[in-house]
Amino acid sequence: MFSFLLVIIYVAFVSLGLRDSLLGSAWPVMGKAFAVPLSFAGIVSMIIAGGAILSSLLSDRLNRKLGTGLVTSLSVGMTAVALIGFSVANSFATICLWAIPFGLGAGAVDAALNNYVALHFAS
């Protein structure tokens, strides 16, 4: 059981790293579609980072109240919904709105999984 759970956690960590590079690789096309300059990717990136920082700071309270499994599930769900929102967005402002749940979900799942691995597995 532990080995299967550890594989799922490793896959989750890999997916956390992938999302960070997606904005940079997609922005040249997205920027043209929304008629905004390349520098606007920094705005979206900072909204995502702000949400990740906020949810990371609140993750201890969330983990104690809801448990690691539920926090991870909710966070992955928020991130997935936000990615779908990115794909159907029709303006830069909409992208900025979808960046909020994306950052919140990403930060919470990262902190929850790090905490779980630190408490239950040896290095």
Residue pairs with C-beta under 8 A, 6 or more apart in sequence:
2 121
6 121
9 113
9 116
9 117
12 72
12 76
12 109
12 113
13 113
16 106
16 109
16 110
19 79
19 102
19 106
23 41
23 44
23 45
23 48
24 41
27 38
27 41
27 44
28 38
30 41
30 95
31 37
31 38
31 40
31 41
34 40
34 91
34 92
34 95
36 92
40 92
43 96
44 95
44 96
44 99
47 96
47 99
47 100
47 103
48 99
48 102
48 103
48 106
49 103
50 103
51 99
51 100
51 101
51 102
51 103
51 104
51 105
51 106
51 107
52 103
52 104
52 106
52 107
52 110
53 107
54 103
54 104
54 107
55 62
55 75
55 103
55 104
55 105
55 106
55 107
55 108
55 111
56 107
56 108
56 110
56 111
58 108
59 71
59 107
59 108
59 111
59 112
59 115
60 111
60 115
62 71
62 108
62 112
63 71
63 111
63 112
63 115
66 74
68 112
68 113
68 115
68 116
71 108
71 109
71 112
72 109
72 112
72 113
74 105
74 108
75 104
75 105
75 106
75 108
75 109
75 112
76 105
76 109
77 105
78 101
78 102
78 104
78 105
78 108
79 101
79 102
79 105
79 106
79 109
81 101
82 98
82 99
82 100
82 101
82 102
82 105
83 102
85 94
85 97
85 98
85 101
86 95
86 98
86 102
89 95
89 98
